[in-house]
Amino acid sequence: MNLIDIGANLTHDSFDHDRDAVLQRARDAGVARMIITGASREHSPKALALAQAHPGELFATAGVHPHHATEYTDECDAEMRALHAHPDVVAVGECGLDYFRDFSPRPAQRRAFERQLQIAMENGKPLFLHQRDAHADFMAMMKNFDGRIGPAVVHCFTGSREELFDYLDHDWHIGITGWLCDERRGQHLRELVKSIPANRLMIETDAPYLLPRTVKPQPSHRRNEPMYLAHIIEELARDRGEDVASTAAATVATSAGFFRLPPA
């Protein structure tokens, strides 16, 4: 299907022992390209290195997740800007706000987010965004950059109808993960995904997190990996009342355009 996984944390240490095999399983399952998420000072350079080792197949983001916001110093900002000088880094982030975990103080989260919004404003690259339980502050901060930043995707969308339409009203993109397949927490997404225009919809695994609960049999290690993107697209197509090939083709076209990927 030549799918594009827009969010895979393949620098995670759970992949250290079999990363090449994970990539091959993804190819065999029809995942042709992946965006490797950079979400900290440690992992953003690793994401770039992985992308450079697989040209044309893997690409990287560079940013600092709100969980790591306290590490966003002037030195960190300089490191992020240096990473963004590389063409294989195709988006700013993962960045945003997370008031659900509060692993970093909220003022630190807002400072780190604002500095990364400034990077995106200056370099014109798309934004790879995270928002959880912080919608009001998130929208207020994004509003401060209205008209000054390029395209944005709210990745791993799990929110409410109101949040979804706030994002769509701003012409932002939506990333859907295997959360869709969670009958305990994701049931509302089954209906909401019907409202996402095809030119705003992208798919991702967020591997190694969020293994789809509808995958049978479940792997004993519980690790998600990009090959399961094929399962997510099947579930998504069914919920949207579309055939799988049409949904897959639409997400590929949208993702390739959003991240400005070279022709496959």
C-alpha positions in Angstrom: 0.0 0.0 0.0 3.1 2.3 0.2 1.8 3.8 3.5 3.5 6.6 5.4 3.8 6.3 9.2 4.0 10.0 10.3 5.0 9.2 13.9 7.3 6.3 14.9 9.7 6.6 17.9 12.2 4.2 16.3 15.1 5.6 18.4 13.5 4.1 21.5 15.7 1.6 23.2 13.2 -1.2 22.8 14.2 -1.3 19.2 17.9 -1.5 19.8 18.1 -5.3 19.4 16.1 -5.7 16.2 15.6 -2.3 14.5 16.6 -3.6 11.0 14.0 -6.4 11.4 11.4 -3.9 12.5 12.0 -1.9 9.3 11.8 -5.0 7.1 8.5 -6.1 8.7 7.2 -2.6 8.1 8.2 -2.8 4.4 6.6 -6.2 4.1 3.3 -4.8 5.5 3.2 -2.0 3.0 4.8 0.8 5.0 7.1 2.5 2.5 8.1 5.7 4.4 8.3 6.8 8.0 8.8 10.0 9.9 11.0 9.2 12.9 10.0 11.3 15.9 12.6 13.5 17.7 11.2 14.4 21.1 14.2 15.3 23.2 17.8 16.6 23.1 19.0 13.0 23.2 16.7 11.5 20.6 16.3 14.2 18.0 19.9 13.8 16.8 19.4 10.0 16.9 16.3 10.4 14.7 18.3 12.4 12.2 21.1 9.8 12.1 18.5 7.0 11.5 17.0 9.0 8.7 20.4 9.6 7.1 21.1 5.9 7.3 17.9 5.2 5.2 17.7 8.0 2.6 14.3 8.4 0.9 12.7 5.9 3.3 13.1 7.5 6.7 12.8 11.2 7.7 13.1 12.9 11.0 11.5 15.5 13.2 13.5 17.5 15.8 12.0 18.9 18.9 11.5 18.7 22.6 8.3 17.0 24.0 6.6 18.8 26.9 7.7 16.0 29.2 11.3 17.1 28.6 10.6 20.9 28.6 13.0 21.6 31.5 15.9 20.6 29.2 15.0 23.4 26.8 17.9 25.8 27.5 19.6 28.3 25.1 22.1 25.6 24.3 19.2 23.2 23.5 17.6 25.8 21.3 20.9 26.1 19.3 21.1 22.3 19.0 17.5 22.2 17.6 18.3 24.9 15.1 21.4 23.1 13.9 19.4 19.9 13.4 16.8 21.8 11.4 19.6 22.9 9.0 19.5 19.3 7.6 16.9 18.6 4.9 16.1 15.1 6.3 14.6 16.9 9.3 11.1 17.6 7.9 9.2 19.1 10.9 9.6 21.0 14.1 8.6 18.9 17.1 7.3 16.9 18.8 6.4 19.9 20.8 3.4 21.2 22.7 1.7 21.0 26.1 0.9 18.0 28.3 -1.1 18.8 31.5 -2.2 15.2 31.9 1.2 14.0 33.1 2.8 17.3 34.1 6.3 15.7 34.0 7.6 19.2 33.5 6.3 22.3 35.2 3.6 24.1 33.1 5.6 27.4 32.8 8.6 25.4 31.5 6.3 23.6 29.0 5.0 26.9 27.7 8.4 28.4 27.4 9.8 25.4 25.5 6.7 25.3 23.2 7.0 29.0 22.4 10.7 28.7 21.5 9.9 25.9 19.1 7.0 27.8 17.6 9.6 30.6 16.9 11.8 28.1 15.1 8.9 27.0 12.9 8.0 30.6 12.2 11.6 31.3 11.1 12.3 28.2 9.0 8.8 27.5 7.6 8.8 23.8 8.4 5.6 22.0 9.4 4.8 21.6 13.1 4.4 18.2 14.8 2.3 18.9 17.8 1.3 17.3 21.1 -1.6 18.4 23.2 -3.1 16.6 26.2 -5.4 18.1 28.7 -4.1 21.6 27.8 -6.4 22.7 25.1 -7.1 26.2 26.2 -3.5 27.2 26.7 -2.4 25.3 23.5 -4.9 27.2 21.4 -3.9 30.5 23.0 -0.3 29.9 22.3 -0.9 28.8 18.7 -3.1 31.9 18.2 -0.1 34.1 19.0 1.5 32.7 15.8 -1.5 32.9 13.5 -0.4 33.6 10.0 3.3 33.3 10.9 3.7 29.5 10.9 3.3 26.9 8.2 1.2 23.7 8.3 0.6 21.9 11.6 -0.5 18.4 12.6 -1.9 17.6 16.0 -0.4 14.1 16.3 -2.0 11.2 18.1 -5.3 12.9 18.3 -7.4 11.5 21.2 -9.5 14.5 22.1 -13.1 15.7 22.0 -15.3 16.8 19.1 -14.9 20.4 20.2 -11.1 20.1 20.1 -11.2 18.4 16.7 -13.2 21.1 15.1 -11.0 23.8 16.7 -8.1 22.2 14.9 -9.9 21.8 11.6 -11.2 25.4 11.8 -7.5 26.4 11.7 -6.8 24.1 8.8 -4.5 21.9 10.9 -4.0 18.3 10.2 -4.9 15.3 12.4 -2.8 12.3 13.1 -4.8 9.1 14.0 -3.1 6.2 15.9 -4.1 2.8 17.2 -5.9 4.6 20.0 -8.8 4.3 17.6 -8.7 0.6 18.3 -9.1 0.9 22.1 -12.6 0.0 23.1 -12.0 1.5 26.6 -10.7 4.9 25.7 -11.0 5.4 21.9 -14.6 4.5 21.1 -15.5 8.1 20.5 -12.9 8.4 17.7 -14.8 5.8 15.7 -17.4 8.5 15.0 -15.2 11.5 15.0 -12.8 10.3 12.2 -15.7 10.5 9.8 -15.6 14.3 10.1 -11.9 14.7 9.2 -11.5 15.8 5.6 -9.2 13.5 3.6 -6.8 16.3 2.9 -6.3 16.8 6.7 -6.0 13.1 7.7 -2.8 11.2 8.4 -2.0 8.0 10.2 0.7 6.9 12.6 1.6 4.1 15.0 3.5 6.2 17.7 5.5 3.0 18.1 6.5 1.5 20.5 3.5 3.0 22.2 -0.2 2.4 21.6 -0.3 -1.1 20.2 -3.7 -1.5 18.6 -5.9 -3.6 21.0 -7.7 -5.1 18.0 -4.5 -6.8 16.6 -4.9 -10.5 17.0 -3.0 -12.3 18.3 -1.5 -9.7 20.6 2.3 -9.9 20.7 3.6 -11.1 24.1 6.0 -8.2 24.4 3.2 -5.6 23.9 5.5 -3.4 21.8 3.9 -1.5 18.9 5.8 -1.2 15.7 5.2 0.4 12.2 4.0 -2.8 10.6 0.8 -2.4 12.5 0.0 0.7 10.5 -1.7 -1.6 8.0 -4.1 -2.7 10.7 -4.9 0.9 11.7 -5.7 1.9 8.1 -8.1 -1.0 7.8 -9.9 0.1 11.0 -9.9 3.7 10.0 -11.3 2.9 6.5 -14.1 0.9 8.0 -15.1 3.6 10.4 -15.1 6.2 7.6 -17.2 3.9 5.3 -14.4 3.8 2.7 -12.5 1.1 1.0 -9.0 0.6 2.4 -7.2 1.4 -0.8 -8.9 4.8 -1.1 -8.2 5.8 2.5 -4.6 4.6 2.2 -4.0 6.6 -1.0 -5.5 9.7 0.5 -3.4 9.6 3.7 -0.2 9.0 1.6 -0.9 12.0 -0.6 -1.7 14.2 2.4 1.3 13.1 4.4 3.7 13.4 1.5 2.5 16.9 0.7 2.5 18.0 4.4 6.1 16.9 5.1 7.2 17.9 1.5 8.7 14.5 0.9 10.5 13.8 -2.3 8.7 11.4 -4.8 8.9 7.8 -3.6 
